[in-house]
Amino acid sequence: MSRDTIRIGHLSTLYHTAFLLRGSSLLADQDIKATWTLFPSGPDIIGAMQEGRLDLGYIGLPPVIIGIDRGLELACIAGGHIEGTVMIAGNTIRTLDACNDMAEFLSQLSGKTIGTPPKGSIHDVIVNNLLSENKRTDIAVRNYPWADFLSDALVNGEIAAAAGTPALATTAGRYGNARLVVPPHRLWPFNPSYGIVVMRKMLEKRDLITRFLTAHEAACEWIRKDPNACARIVAETTGMVDASFVLDTYRISPKYCAALPPEYIASTMKFAETLHALGYTSRLIGEKECFERSLIETLHTEPHHYTAGISGG
């Protein structure tokens, strides 16, 4: 019997379940064969979905909202992780904890530049919102096509700080060129760092999508319960980092679950308001346009696990 095939777009983000699904039998156990395509950013995945090249994507919610505003019929059908944006900087920049408040922290960056992944990415939106809320027109934002470019930009002095995934902080700590200055929960509490997103026509294949979500939910639980084993699989699958690097990244923001609880929805709707206020969207996108919750709610019936942490964390 041939397996159903699903075309998946994903990022290099280590804590997404993509690498765990690629390196394990979880999808095969659901009779699913996946073709995987790596993209530089969420907006690039949205573009590929618009072109009909993908069935499903691992994406931050701001690019999804922007895509919906442009006429794409997209739906977030599951969560995956919250609070996945950190800020790093060199040792001349005091940490937020060493400052009295965010205003004092940002004053250090006056006349300087913060680097983020591409315009419209979740990290770009969080930083622009932070600057807008604090009325800091004297701090610039520079977007990079790949998040991997941020560390070099910091070393080269192109930027004074960078915002990106927890792996950015792990890299900074390992190679000594920067450190974590603002932890993820201080930038935007409960922000949905990524979700599982499909074009709405894929919802016609309800059985296939439900089986994928079964594997995704199992992977989220696996990260929480046995992060050491998951880190080894992810490291081997990527071939780019070792298991301790993955484990350190898990621990910086240990908030994994596939559910779509009210807090996740509310934070996404705040993103929708922010995107409209920043001029990224032409109108305010509503909850029903963004989400299709019925599939994950049949699989994840208990309370969410985002704040449960990870074993040994």
VOBA-1610 file (N, C-alpha, C; in pm, whole numbers, padded with zeros to 5 digits, always signed):
BEGIN
Met+00084-00120+00000Met+00000+00000+00000Met+00088+00126+00000Ser+00065+00216-00097Ser+00146+00336-00105Ser+00103+00436+00002Arg+00199+00511+00049Arg+00170+00612+00150Arg+00123+00741+00086Asp+00041+00815+00160Asp+00003+00948+00117Asp+00125+01039+00124Thr+00138+01126+00025Thr+00251+01219+00021Thr+00205+01359+00056Ile+00286+01429+00135Ile+00256+01566+00171Ile+00382+01650+00153Arg+00366+01765+00089Arg+00479+01854+00059Arg+00489+01958+00171Ile+00600+01959+00240Ile+00614+02042+00360Ile+00726+02143+00343Gly+00698+02268+00376Gly+00799+02372+00381Gly+00836+02400+00525His+00966+02409+00552His+01009+02430+00690His+01129+02524+00694Leu+01165+02565+00815Leu+01276+02656+00838Leu+01392+02580+00900Ser+01502+02649+00925Ser+01616+02584+00989Ser+01602+02582+01140Thr+01488+02627+01191Thr+01465+02638+01334Thr+01468+02501+01400Leu+01561+02482+01494Leu+01586+02350+01552Leu+01471+02298+01637Tyr+01398+02388+01703Tyr+01296+02341+01797Tyr+01161+02315+01730His+01147+02344+01601His+01027+02301+01531His+01029+02148+01522Thr+00913+02087+01512Thr+00911+01940+01505Thr+00956+01887+01369Ala+00981+01976+01273Ala+01016+01931+01138Ala+01135+01836+01137Phe+01245+01874+01203Phe+01364+01789+01201Phe+01342+01659+01277Leu+01258+01663+01379Leu+01227+01541+01454Leu+01143+01446+01370Leu+01049+01500+01295Leu+00968+01416+01206Leu+01054+01361+01092Arg+01146+01442+01042Arg+01234+01395+00934Arg+01324+01282+00980Gly+01367+01286+01106Gly+01466+01191+01155Gly+01409+01073+01231Ser+01277+01061+01235Ser+01214+00952+01309Ser+01108+00883+01222Ser+01042+00786+01280Ser+00939+00711+01206Ser+00798+00763+01232Leu+00785+00878+01299Leu+00652+00925+01339Leu+00558+00945+01220Leu+00608+00999+01109Leu+00521+01016+00992Leu+00494+00883+00922Ala+00597+00800+00910Ala+00578+00669+00848Ala+00477+00587+00926Asp+00477+00603+01057Asp+00380+00530+01140Asp+00237+00572+01109Gln+00222+00690+01050Gln+00090+00740+01010Gln+00065+00720+00860Asp+00148+00637+00797Asp+00138+00611+00652Asp+00149+00739+00570Ile+00241+00825+00609Ile+00264+00950+00538Ile+00409+00954+00488Lys+00424+00990+00361Lys+00556+01017+00305Lys+00565+01168+00284Ala+00669+01230+00336Ala+00684+01375+00325Ala+00799+01411+00232Thr+00779+01515+00154Thr+00889+01580+00084Thr+00914+01713+00154Trp+01040+01738+00190Trp+01075+01852+00273Trp+01154+01955+00192Thr+01115+02082+00206Thr+01188+02190+00141Thr+01223+02295+00246Leu+01352+02328+00255Leu+01400+02428+00351Leu+01390+02567+00290Phe+01337+02662+00368Phe+01322+02800+00324Phe+01394+02894+00420Pro+01435+03012+00372Pro+01503+03108+00459Pro+01414+03168+00566Ser+01282+03183+00535Ser+01194+03254+00628Ser+01049+03215+00605Gly+00964+03256+00700Gly+00820+03233+00685Gly+00761+03298+00561Pro+00794+03426+00533Pro+00741+03487+00411Pro+00775+03408+00284Asp+00892+03344+00281Asp+00928+03263+00165Asp+00839+03139+00154Ile+00803+03082+00268Ile+00711+02967+00267Ile+00574+03009+00216Ile+00527+03126+00261Ile+00397+03176+00214Ile+00400+03193+00063Gly+00510+03245+00008Gly+00521+03261-00136Gly+00512+03128-00209Ala+00577+03026-00154Ala+00573+02893-00216Ala+00433+02832-00209Met+00363+02857-00098Met+00226+02807-00087Met+00136+02877-00188Gln+00158+03006-00208Gln+00080+03081-00306Gln+00101+03025-00447Glu+00223+02979-00473Glu+00255+02923-00605Glu+00211+02778-00620Gly+00155+02719-00514Gly+00105+02583-00521Gly+00212+02477-00506Arg+00329+02515-00451Arg+00440+02420-00439Arg+00442+02345-00306Leu+00358+02385-00211Leu+00356+02323-00079Leu+00213+02293-00035Asp+00202+02190+00048Asp+00073+02158+00109Asp+00063+02212+00252Leu+00178+02224+00318Leu+00180+02256+00460Leu+00309+02327+00494Gly+00303+02418+00592Gly+00424+02490+00629Gly+00436+02512+00778Tyr+00560+02519+00822Tyr+00594+02558+00959Tyr+00624+02709+00955Ile+00536+02790+01010Ile+00546+02934+00989Ile+00508+03011+01115Gly+00575+03124+01137Gly+00530+03220+01236Gly+00399+03283+01189Leu+00315+03325+01279Leu+00182+03371+01240Leu+00179+03506+01168Pro+00270+03601+01193Pro+00263+03726+01115Pro+00269+03707+00964Pro+00359+03625+00908Pro+00355+03606+00763Pro+00223+03545+00714Val+00160+03463+00799Val+00031+03404+00762Val-00075+03513+00752Ile-00076+03602+00850Ile-00173+03712+00851Ile-00153+03802+00730Ile-00027+03830+00697Ile+00002+03912+00579Ile-00045+03840+00452Gly-00023+03708+00446Gly-00069+03631+00331Gly-00220+03635+00316Ile-00293+03622+00425Ile-00439+03629+00422Ile-00483+03766+00372Asp-00416+03871+00418Asp-00449+04006+00373Asp-00431+04020+00223Arg-00339+03942+00168Arg-00314+03948+00023Arg-00405+03856-00057Gly-00496+03790+00012Gly-00596+03709-00057Gly-00577+03559-00050Leu-00474+03511+00020Leu-00451+03368+00030Leu-00546+03307+00132Glu-00601+03192+00099Glu-00691+03123+00190Glu-00609+03025+00273Leu-00554+03076+00382Leu-00467+03000+00471Leu-00538+02971+00601Ala-00490+02866+00670Ala-00544+02834+00802Ala-00435+02775+00889Cys-00422+02829+01010Cys-00335+02768+01110Cys-00416+02658+01178Ile-00367+02534+01172Ile-00444+02420+01222Ile-00386+02362+01351Ala-00269+02411+01394Ala-00210+02364+01519Ala-00101+02460+01561Gly-00066+02455+01690Gly+00046+02531+01740Gly+00173+02449+01733Gly+00268+02480+01820Gly+00395+02408+01822Gly+00487+02460+01930His+00491+02592+01945His+00584+02653+02040His+00543+02798+02062Ile+00571+02851+02180Ile+00548+02994+02206Ile+00678+03059+02255Glu+00681+03189+02244Glu+00794+03270+02293Glu+00927+03225+02232Gly+00935+03238+02100Gly+01054+03193+02028Gly+01140+03305+01973Thr+01126+03426+02026Thr+01210+03536+01982Thr+01294+03587+02098Val+01425+03595+02077Val+01517+03648+02178Val+01593+03765+02116Met+01659+03843+02202Met+01748+03947+02153Met+01887+03926+02211Ile+01988+03935+02125Ile+02126+03922+02169Ile+02202+04050+02135Ala+02313+04071+02205Ala+02398+04187+02178Ala+02535+04160+02238Gly+02630+04245+02204Gly+02764+04233+02259Gly+02769+04277+02403Asn+02885+04259+02465Asn+02900+04284+02609Asn+02890+04431+02647Thr+02897+04521+02551Thr+02883+04663+02583Thr+02738+04703+02608Ile+02645+04616+02569Ile+02502+04642+02591Ile+02458+04569+02718Arg+02406+04642+02814Arg+02357+04580+02937Arg+02231+04499+02909Thr+02213+04392+02983Thr+02093+04310+02969Thr+01972+04386+03022Leu+01855+04341+02982Leu+01732+04402+03032Leu+01722+04389+03183Asp+01765+04275+03236Asp+01761+04254+03381Asp+01851+04352+03456Ala+01956+04400+03390Ala+02047+04495+03454Ala+01998+04639+03443Cys+01890+04658+03368Cys+01831+04791+03352Cys+01705+04804+03437Asn+01663+04926+03459Asn+01541+04947+03538Asn+01416+04904+03463Asp+01417+04923+03331Asp+01301+04888+03251Asp+01341+04882+03104Met+01242+04853+03018Met+01270+04841+02875Met+01315+04974+02817Ala+01260+05084+02866Ala+01298+05216+02814Ala+01448+05241+02835Glu+01497+05205+02954Glu+01640+05223+02982Glu+01724+05130+02895Phe+01677+05008+02877Phe+01750+04914+02792Phe+01762+04969+02649Leu+01650+05015+02593Leu+01651+05062+02455Leu+01732+05189+02438Ser+01746+05268+02544Ser+01824+05391+02533Ser+01969+05362+02493Gln+02017+05243+02525Gln+02154+05204+02487Gln+02170+05189+02336Leu+02058+05168+02266Leu+02062+05141+02122Leu+02031+05265+02039Ser+02021+05380+02104Ser+01994+05505+02032Ser+02098+05528+01923Gly+02051+05554+01802Gly+02140+05576+01689Gly+02200+05451+01631Lys+02160+05335+01682Lys+02214+05207+01637Lys+02107+05128+01561Thr+02142+05004+01525Thr+02055+04921+01442Thr+02036+04783+01505Ile+01913+04735+01500Ile+01880+04598+01541Ile+01858+04515+01415Gly+01922+04402+01406Gly+01904+04314+01293Gly+01797+04209+01319Thr+01719+04177+01217Thr+01617+04072+01227Thr+01611+03995+01095Pro+01546+03879+01095Pro+01515+03812+00968Pro+01423+03899+00882Pro+01378+03849+00765Pro+01311+03936+00667Pro+01190+04013+00720Lys+01160+04123+00651Lys+01044+04205+00683Lys+00918+04118+00679Gly+00835+04129+00782Gly+00714+04049+00791Gly+00732+03921+00869Ser+00858+03885+00902Ser+00879+03768+00987Ser+00836+03803+01129Ile+00814+03700+01210Ile+00767+03724+01347Ile+00868+03808+01425His+00997+03786+01404His+01099+03860+01477His+01101+04007+01436Asp+01086+04033+01307Asp+01079+04170+01256Asp+00960+04243+01317Val+00846+04177+01321Val+00725+04241+01373Val+00738+04270+01522Ile+00792+04175+01598Ile+00810+04196+01742Ile+00901+04314+01769Val+01012+04324+01696Val+01105+04436+01718Val+01042+04569+01678Asn+00976+04573+01564Asn+00913+04698+01522Asn+00802+04741+01618Asn+00729+04644+01669Asn+00626+04677+01768Asn+00689+04730+01896Leu+00800+04668+01939Leu+00870+04712+02059Leu+00916+04857+02044Leu+00973+04890+01931Leu+01021+05026+01907Leu+00906+05125+01897Ser+00796+05081+01834Ser+00679+05168+01822Ser+00617+05198+01958Glu+00601+05094+02041Glu+00541+05112+02173Glu+00625+05204+02261Asn+00758+05200+02241Asn+00847+05283+02322Asn+00887+05413+02252Lys+00823+05437+02136Lys+00845+05562+02062Lys+00994+05586+02032Arg+01063+05480+01990Arg+01205+05490+01960Arg+01225+05500+01809Thr+01212+05620+01756Thr+01235+05641+01613Thr+01384+05655+01582Asp+01466+05656+01688Asp+01611+05673+01670Asp+01685+05540+01660Ile+01611+05429+01658Ile+01671+05296+01646Ile+01624+05235+01515Ala+01717+05193+01431Ala+01682+05137+01300Ala+01667+04986+01308Val+01596+04930+01211Val+01582+04785+01196Val+01635+04747+01059Arg+01726+04651+01055Arg+01778+04601+00928Arg+01740+04455+00912Asn+01680+04424+00798Asn+01633+04286+00773Asn+01737+04208+00692Tyr+01753+04080+00727Tyr+01846+03992+00658Tyr+01769+03874+00599Pro+01807+03828+00479Pro+01731+03721+00413Pro+01736+03588+00487Trp+01849+03560+00556Trp+01863+03439+00635Trp+01897+03479+00778Ala+01832+03415+00874Ala+01862+03444+01015Ala+02008+03412+01047Asp+02066+03318+00972Asp+02205+03278+00997Asp+02303+03393+00975Phe+02261+03498+00903Phe+02350+03610+00875Phe+02363+03704+00995Leu+02275+03692+01093Leu+02270+03789+01203Leu+02396+03787+01289Ser+02446+03668+01320Ser+02564+03659+01407Ser+02684+03728+01343Asp+02704+03706+01213Asp+02816+03771+01143Asp+02797+03922+01139Ala+02673+03965+01118Ala+02645+04109+01113Ala+02677+04175+01246Leu+02653+04103+01353Leu+02684+04156+01487Leu+02835+04166+01507Val+02905+04061+01467Val+03051+04061+01479Val+03113+04172+01395Asn+03058+04194+01277Asn+03113+04293+01184Asn+03074+04436+01220Gly+02989+04453+01321Gly+02950+04587+01363Gly+02841+04650+01278Glu+02778+04571+01189Glu+02670+04625+01108Glu+02548+04657+01194Ile+02530+04580+01300Ile+02417+04597+01391Ile+02468+04592+01535Ala+02391+04652+01625Ala+02430+04652+01767Ala+02360+04542+01845Ala+02250+04492+01792Ala+02175+04384+01855Ala+02103+04307+01746Ala+02059+04186+01780Ala+01988+04103+01682Ala+01874+04031+01750Ala+01765+04014+01678Ala+01650+03939+01728Ala+01628+03818+01638Gly+01608+03703+01701Gly+01586+03581+01624Gly+01544+03469+01716Thr+01561+03347+01671Thr+01518+03231+01748Thr+01615+03202+01862Pro+01576+03115+01957Pro+01668+03079+02065Pro+01804+03026+02018Ala+01809+02965+01900Ala+01937+02916+01849Ala+02037+03029+01830Leu+01987+03149+01805Leu+02074+03266+01793Leu+02148+03291+01923Ala+02074+03277+02035Ala+02138+03295+02167Ala+02235+03181+02198Thr+02200+03060+02156Thr+02291+02947+02177Thr+02421+02969+02102Thr+02411+03014+01978Thr+02530+03043+01897Thr+02614+03153+01963Ala+02546+03258+02009Ala+02617+03369+02073Ala+02693+03322+02196Gly+02628+03239+02278Gly+02692+03189+02398Gly+02809+03097+02369Arg+02796+03017+02264Arg+02901+02921+02230Arg+03026+02987+02177Tyr+03006+03086+02093Tyr+03121+03142+02023Tyr+03167+03276+02081Gly+03099+03319+02187Gly+03149+03429+02267Gly+03143+03568+02208Asn+03074+03585+02094Asn+03070+03717+02033Asn+02952+03801+02081Ala+02861+03741+02154Ala+02743+03812+02204Ala+02677+03728+02314Arg+02573+03782+02373Arg+02501+03710+02479Arg+02353+03746+02474Leu+02275+03669+02542Leu+02131+03695+02551Leu+02109+03820+02636Val+02041+03920+02581Val+02015+04043+02657Val+01868+04062+02690Val+01778+04005+02608Val+01635+04008+02639Val+01580+03867+02616Pro+01534+03800+02723Pro+01481+03664+02707Pro+01345+03666+02638Pro+01302+03552+02586Pro+01181+03549+02503Pro+01054+03596+02574His+01039+03565+02702His+00914+03601+02770His+00904+03751+02799Arg+01016+03825+02783Arg+01015+03969+02808Arg+00985+04050+02681Leu+00990+03987+02566Leu+00966+04059+02442Leu+00817+04062+02405Trp+00751+03947+02418Trp+00608+03940+02384Trp+00555+03813+02449Pro+00498+03821+02570Pro+00452+03700+02641Pro+00351+03619+02560Phe+00373+03486+02561Phe+00285+03388+02497Phe+00272+03408+02345Asn+00372+03474+02285Asn+00360+03491+02139Asn+00376+03358+02069Pro+00293+03332+01967Pro+00296+03203+01895Pro+00412+03200+01797Ser+00525+03142+01838Ser+00644+03150+01755Ser+00630+03074+01623Tyr+00550+02969+01622Tyr+00516+02908+01493Tyr+00388+02828+01507Gly+00327+02804+01391Gly+00211+02717+01385Gly+00221+02628+01263Ile+00135+02529+01257Ile+00123+02444+01138Ile+00014+02505+01050Val+00051+02540+00927Val-00037+02618+00840Val-00057+02546+00707Val-00180+02549+00659Val-00213+02488+00529Val-00296+02585+00446Met-00295+02564+00316Met-00394+02628+00232Met-00528+02561+00265Arg-00634+02638+00271Arg-00762+02584+00318Arg-00815+02469+00231Lys-00776+02464+00106Lys-00822+02352+00022Lys-00768+02219+00073Met-00655+02223+00149Met-00602+02100+00206Met-00693+02043+00314Leu-00781+02125+00369Leu-00872+02076+00473Leu-00970+01973+00418Glu-00982+01967+00285Glu-01064+01862+00224Glu-01001+01724+00248Lys-00870+01719+00269Lys-00801+01594+00298Lys-00789+01578+00451Arg-00903+01577+00515Arg-00908+01581+00661Arg-00835+01464+00726Asp-00849+01346+00669Asp-00786+01229+00727Asp-00633+01242+00721Leu-00580+01286+00608Leu-00436+01303+00592Leu-00383+01408+00690Ile-00450+01521+00697Ile-00405+01629+00785Ile-00414+01586+00931Thr-00516+01513+00966Thr-00530+01464+01104Thr-00417+01369+01139Arg-00379+01283+01044Arg-00268+01191+01070Arg-00136+01267+01084Phe-00117+01373+01003Phe+00003+01454+01021Phe+00004+01518+01160Leu-00109+01573+01201Leu-00115+01638+01331Leu-00095+01538+01446Thr-00134+01414+01425Thr-00107+01311+01526Thr+00043+01294+01546Ala+00118+01293+01434Ala+00263+01281+01443Ala+00325+01407+01504His+00275+01522+01464His+00326+01651+01516His+00302+01662+01667Glu+00183+01626+01711Glu+00152+01629+01854Glu+00242+01534+01931Ala+00266+01415+01875Ala+00354+01318+01940Ala+00496+01373+01951Ala+00541+01446+01848Ala+00675+01504+01849Ala+00687+01613+01955Cys+00583+01697+01968Cys+00585+01801+02072Cys+00595+01738+02211Glu+00518+01633+02232Glu+00522+01564+02362Glu+00658+01499+02385Trp+00716+01446+02281Trp+00847+01381+02290Trp+00954+01482+02333Ile+00949+01603+02277Ile+01045+01707+02316Ile+01030+01738+02465Arg+00907+01748+02511Arg+00885+01780+02653Arg+00934+01668+02744Lys+00911+01544+02706Lys+00936+01431+02795Lys+01077+01374+02784Asp+01137+01382+02667Asp+01271+01326+02649Asp+01353+01416+02557Pro+01384+01538+02602Pro+01456+01631+02516Pro+01595+01583+02475Asn+01658+01501+02559Asn+01791+01450+02525Asn+01787+01362+02401Ala+01690+01270+02396Ala+01677+01183+02280Ala+01641+01264+02155Cys+01551+01359+02171Cys+01511+01442+02058Cys+01628+01525+02007Ala+01708+01578+02099Ala+01823+01659+02059Ala+01921+01577+01976Arg+01940+01451+02013Arg+02031+01364+01935Arg+01978+01342+01794Ile+01847+01319+01783Ile+01787+01295+01651Ile+01796+01420+01565Val+01764+01535+01623Val+01768+01661+01548Val+01911+01692+01503Ala+02007+01672+01592Ala+02147+01699+01557Ala+02192+01609+01441Glu+02155+01483+01447Glu+02193+01390+01340Glu+02123+01424+01210Thr+01997+01468+01219Thr+01920+01500+01099Thr+01974+01624+01030Thr+02008+01726+01108Thr+02059+01849+01048Thr+02202+01834+01000Gly+02282+01759+01077Gly+02423+01744+01044Gly+02503+01872+01060Met+02445+01971+01128Met+02510+02102+01138Met+02554+02137+01280Val+02487+02078+01380Val+02516+02109+01520Val+02519+01978+01600Asp+02572+01985+01723Asp+02571+01865+01806Asp+02449+01865+01897Ala+02427+01754+01965Ala+02307+01737+02047Ala+02302+01837+02161Ser+02416+01872+02218Ser+02415+01967+02329Ser+02371+02106+02283Phe+02403+02140+02158Phe+02357+02268+02101Phe+02204+02269+02094Val+02146+02160+02043Val+02000+02151+02033Val+01937+02156+02171Leu+01993+02084+02266Leu+01938+02081+02401Leu+01944+02220+02465Asp+02054+02290+02448Asp+02063+02426+02500Asp+01956+02516+02439Thr+01930+02497+02310Thr+01829+02577+02242Thr+01690+02544+02296Tyr+01661+02415+02316Tyr+01534+02376+02377Tyr+01512+02448+02510Arg+01618+02458+02589Arg+01605+02508+02726Arg+01587+02659+02734Ile+01631+02731+02632Ile+01616+02877+02635Ile+01469+02916+02633Ser+01389+02841+02562Ser+01244+02867+02559Ser+01171+02733+02556Pro+01156+02667+02672Pro+01106+02529+02677Pro+00953+02520+02678Lys+00889+02576+02575Lys+00744+02588+02577Lys+00683+02527+02452Tyr+00662+02395+02458Tyr+00622+02316+02342Tyr+00485+02253+02360Cys+00402+02264+02256Cys+00270+02200+02257Cys+00211+02220+02118Ala+00115+02135+02082Ala+00049+02148+01952Ala-00088+02214+01961Ala-00132+02243+02084Ala-00267+02296+02103Ala-00281+02441+02056Leu-00406+02483+02041Leu-00438+02621+02007Leu-00528+02679+02118Pro-00472+02705+02236Pro-00552+02755+02347Pro-00590+02901+02329Pro-00681+02952+02411Pro-00723+03093+02399Pro-00607+03191+02405Glu-00505+03163+02487Glu-00392+03255+02499Glu-00314+03266+02366Tyr-00300+03154+02298Tyr-00232+03151+02169Tyr-00311+03233+02066Ile-00443+03212+02066Ile-00530+03284+01974Ile-00525+03434+02002Ala-00536+03471+02131Ala-00537+03612+02168Ala-00407+03682+02129Ser-00295+03614+02149Ser-00166+03673+02112Ser-00156+03692+01961Thr-00209+03596+01886Thr-00210+03610+01740Thr-00294+03728+01696Met-00407+03747+01761Met-00493+03860+01727Met-00426+03993+01762Lys-00342+03993+01866Lys-00264+04112+01896Lys-00164+04137+01783Phe-00106+04029+01729Phe-00019+04043+01612Phe-00096+04106+01496Ala-00220+04060+01475Ala-00301+04114+01365Ala-00321+04264+01382Glu-00347+04307+01505Glu-00364+04450+01532Glu-00233+04526+01506Thr-00123+04468+01551Thr+00008+04531+01534Thr+00045+04542+01386Leu+00022+04436+01311Leu+00052+04437+01168Leu-00027+04547+01096His-00152+04562+01134His-00235+04666+01072His-00185+04805+01112Ala-00151+04821+01241Ala-00101+04951+01289Ala+00031+04989+01224Leu+00116+04889+01198Leu+00246+04915+01135Leu+00236+04933+00984Gly+00117+04909+00928Gly+00099+04922+00784Gly+00138+04799+00705Tyr+00156+04686+00772Tyr+00192+04562+00704Tyr+00070+04497+00637Thr-00049+04527+00688Thr-00173+04475+00628Thr-00268+04591+00600Ser-00355+04571+00505Ser-00448+04677+00464Ser-00573+04681+00550Arg-00597+04574+00625Arg-00715+04568+00711Arg-00685+04479+00830Leu-00775+04480+00926Leu-00758+04397+01045Leu-00810+04257+01015Ile-00723+04158+01023Ile-00759+04019+00993Ile-00820+03956+01119Gly-00929+03881+01101Gly-01001+03823+01214Gly-00959+03681+01248Glu-01001+03637+01366Glu-00965+03505+01417Glu-01011+03392+01324Lys-01134+03401+01275Lys-01187+03292+01193Lys-01114+03281+01060Glu-01055+03391+01014Glu-00977+03386+00891Glu-00844+03315+00912Cys-00791+03321+01034Cys-00658+03268+01063Cys-00658+03121+01103Phe-00762+03077+01173Phe-00756+02947+01240Phe-00864+02851+01195Glu-00826+02724+01194Glu-00920+02611+01186Glu-00881+02517+01299Arg-00953+02525+01409Arg-00913+02458+01533Arg-00970+02318+01549Ser-01064+02279+01465Ser-01140+02155+01491Ser-01053+02030+01488Leu-00950+02027+01402Leu-00869+01905+01390Leu-00784+01884+01515Ile-00711+01987+01557Ile-00624+01968+01673Ile-00706+01948+01799Glu-00824+02005+01805Glu-00907+01990+01925Glu-00960+01848+01940Thr-00965+01772+01830Thr-01004+01631+01842Thr-00888+01546+01892Leu-00765+01595+01874Leu-00646+01519+01914Leu-00593+01562+02049His-00603+01691+02078His-00547+01745+02202His-00663+01796+02286Thr-00718+01708+02366Thr-00840+01741+02442Thr-00811+01793+02583Glu-00689+01772+02631Glu-00652+01817+02766Glu-00603+01961+02761Pro-00581+02025+02878Pro-00525+02161+02879Pro-00390+02166+02807His-00355+02285+02759His-00230+02299+02685His-00109+02276+02775His+00006+02246+02711His+00129+02213+02783His+00240+02317+02762Tyr+00206+02432+02705Tyr+00310+02529+02674Tyr+00392+02571+02796Thr+00328+02580+02909Thr+00398+02628+03029Thr+00445+02512+03119Ala+00438+02390+03068Ala+00476+02273+03149Ala+00627+02254+03155Gly+00701+02314+03062Gly+00845+02297+03058Gly+00885+02164+02998Ile+01016+02132+03006Ile+01067+02007+02953Ile+01137+01929+03063Ser+01145+01800+03045Ser+01210+01714+03143Ser+01356+01753+03158Gly+01398+01770+03282Gly+01536+01809+03308Gly+01566+01953+03277Gly+01462+02031+03238Gly+01484+02169+03199Gly+01496+02263+03315
//
